[in-house]
Amino acid sequence: MWRKALQYGIKTGSRQWRVTGIVYFLQFCLALTIGMQVYEVLQASIGSSLEVNKLMSGYDHTVITDFLKVHGASVSPLIGQMRWILLVWLLFSVFINGGLLYCADNPEEAKASVFWKTGAWLFFPYLKIALLFLAFAALLVAAFFLPLAAAFQPAIQHFPSEVYFVWICFLSIFLVFLGLAKLFIMSVLSRFHYLRKRDSVFKSVLYAFKQFRRNWKRYLGVMLVFGVMQLFLLGVYMFIEAFTGMRSPLLILFVFLIQQAFAFVRVLVRQMMYTSLAHLSRETT
């Protein structure tokens, strides 16, 4: 069943490229606004520094450490603004996901006007769901990594080698990612249920937990396929970037255009995943 949902999602989601184009454009404008702010601050404070040229040649821990020591006062205000940037991004993502999820669940209505209208209509209930699952994710991360941090020093002294503790950390990271994937799927199912039944947020979340528990293999199968697709796209882009080296203005422009093409395709893949999950949730209801 999950394979049919996957095929349906790829076929139907790919047809919604106009809606995903709107999302890509909104993301690009937001990223450009933030990028211009960062550029202006850095240009005013360290634009003439020779350390910038060293940073462009690749990752160098020593150069970055020296850079932060010399220009830390210029960088720290930007770091302090991250909490506001994250807040704006959270509100922004709730809006666009409202429009995308509605179009994924009602592909025959997928068009720009519907995207804007449903994004605004679903904003506040979806914001409640997003904050609730964000709290679940924070609890999950804390449950794994706070004990690890507390046990770090005793573990180093107890084990004959630090390799054991490293493997424990890798296992914990894997389990955390698996838990976050489950929470993401349940958050999507909660929003679909709210969209279809107009139940309360609590009932929608409770229903999503029950539905996921009954069909978790199918949902994780769909999630795995689209996760691999996203990683493949990221790998291809990183290969192109490393291969070209961005050694000239023309190559920089070329890589920028490739980067934007990949950004658009990644949004389209996300919509395919939403459409697959919408189809699968209807089939397993």
N, C-alpha and C positions, 0 to 999 in steps of 0.2 A: 504493500500500500504506500509506503514512504517513497518508493521509486516512482510510482505514478504521480505522487504529489511533487516530487522533484522535477519530473518532466513537465508537469503542468506549470510549475512556478517559473521554470526557465522560459517556456514558450510564452506564457501570458505576461510575466514580468518584463520580458524584453520589449514587449509592445508598448510599455509605459515609459518610453524613453523621453517623451516630452515632459512628463511630471518629474522624472529624475533629473532632467536638464534644469528645471527650476531649482531643485534642491542643490545641485552642483553650483549654480550661479549664486545662490544665497550663501553657501559655504565659502565660495571664492571671495565674495564681497566682505564677509566677516573676517576671513583670514587676511585679506588685503588691508582692512582697517587696522587690525592688530599689528600686522607687519609694518605698516607705515609708521605707526606710533613707536614701535621698537627702533625702526631705522632712524627716525628723527632724534630720539634720545641718544642713541649710540653715535650718530654722526656729529651731534653737537659736543659730545664729551670725548670721544676717542676716535673720531673720524680720521685724524692725522697720525694715529699710532701705527708703528711698523708691526706691532704684534698681530694686527688684523690680517696682514699678508701671511704670517706664519700659520694662523688658524685655517686659512683657505687651502693649505697644502695637505690637510688631513688631520686625523685625531692625534694629538700629542699631549699626554697628561701633564708633562712639565710646563709646556707653553700655556695650557689652560690654567694651571695653578698660578703661574706667574701673572697671567692676564687678570685673574680675579683679585690677586693681591694688589696690583697696581691700580686697576680700574673697578674695584669692588663697589666703591661709592656710587658709580654710575649704573652698575648692573642691579644693585640691591633694590632700588625703587621699582624696577620692572618685575623683580621677583615678588615684591610686596603687592603688586597689582594682579598677580595671578589669581587670587581668590575672587576678584571681581570678574576677571575674564572667564573663569570656570563657571561662575554663576550665570553670566550672560550665555555661555555655551549650553548650560543645562536648560535654560528657558528656551533657547533657540531650538535645541534638539527635540524638546517636548512638542513644540509647534510643528516642526517638519515631520516628525514621526506620526503625529495625528493625521496629517494629510496623506502620508505614504501608506499607513495601515488601512485607512478607509479605502483608498484606491486599490490596495492589494486584496481587500475583502470584497470589493465591488468593482471588478475590473471593467465592467461595461460602462461605468460612470467616470472612469479615470481621465480627467482633463484638468486643465489649469484652474478654472473657476471652482471646481469641486475641491481641489487640493487646498486652495486658500480658505474656502468656507469651512470645510471640515477641520482644518488645522486650528482655526479659531474656536470652533464649536467644542472640540474635544480637549482644548488646552488645559482647563482647570482640573477635570477628573483625571486626565492622563498625568498631570503634574503630581497629583496625590499618589498615583500608582508609582511613578518614577521615584519620588522621594521615599516611599515605603521600601521599594526594592533596593534603593541606594543604601538605606539603613541595613537591610539584610546583607548586602554585599560587604559593608563595613564590619558588621559582626562576624561574618565568615572569615574575612582577612585577619581580623584581630584574634579570632579563635585559633588560627593556625600559627601566626607569626609572633604573637606576644609570648606564648610559651617557648618558642624557638629562641627568641631573644633572651629570655630569662635563663634558658638552659645552655646558652652558648659557652660560657666560661667553664661550667662544670663538665660539659661534654668534651671540650678540648682536653681537659685534664684526665677524664675517665677513659676515653678511647685511645688505643695505641697509635692511631693516626687520624688526622683531620679529615681524611677521605670519607670516613663513615658519616661524619656530620654533614659533609657536602652532599652526600647522596640523600640523607634525610631531608636536607633543604630542597633538593631537586624534586623529591617525592612530594613534599609539601606544596611546592609551586604547582606541580601537575594537578594535585587534588584541588587546590584553590581555583585554578583555571577551569577544571571540570565543574566545580560548584558554581562558579560565575556563569558558565555556559548554561547550566540548568536554571539559574535565576533569570538569565536573559530570556530564555524560552518561556518561562512562566510569566514573566512580565508582559511579553507579547501576547500570550494566551489570555491574560487578564484583560488586556485592552480590547482584544477581539470579542471577549464575552461581554464587556461593558457596552461595546458598540452594537452588538446584536440584541442584547436583552435589556439594556438600560438598568441593570441591577446596581446596587451600591458598590463602592470601591471594595469594601470588605468582602462582600459576596463574590465579586468578580475574581479577587485574588484567591479566595478559598476554592472556588471552582477550578481555577487554573492549576492549583496544587493537586487537586484530585485528578484532573484530566491528564496532567503530566505523569503522575504516578502510575496511571493505568497504561500509558502508551509511551513511556520514556525512551524505549529503544528506537522507535520510529522518529521521534522528535530529535534525538541526538544524532541519528543517522543523517537527517537533513542538515542539521547544524554542522556536522563534520564535513560534509561535501562542500558546502558553501564556505566554511572556514578554510579548507584546503585551496579553494579557488582564490580566496583573498590573499592567502600566503603566496600562491603561485604568481599572482599579479605583482605583489610586492617584490618577490624575487626577480622577476623579469625586469622590473623598473630599476632595481639596484644594480643588476648586471649591465643594463644599458648605461646607467650613470657612471659605473666604474669603467666601462669599456671606452666611453667617449672621453672621460677625464675632464670635461668642461674646460678645455685649455684655451679657448678663444671665445669672443662674444657670440659668434655664430653657433658654436657648440652649446654654449649656455642657453641661447634662445631655443635650440633644438630640444635640449633636455627639458626646458621649461614647458614646451608644448607637449612633449611626451608625458611629462608629469601631470599636466592638466587632463590629458586624454585618459590616463590611468585613474585619476581621481573621479572622472565621470563614470568610467566603467565600474569602479568599485561601488559607487552609489547605485548603479543599475543592478549589480549583483546583490546588493542589500535588498533591493525591491523584489528581485527574484526570490530571495529567501523568505521575505515577508509573505509573498504570494503562495509559496509552497507551504508555509506554516498555516496560512489561512485555509487553504484547501484541505490539508491534513486534519486541522482542528474540526472542520465540518464533517469529514468522513469518520472521525473517531468520537463524535458527540453521542 
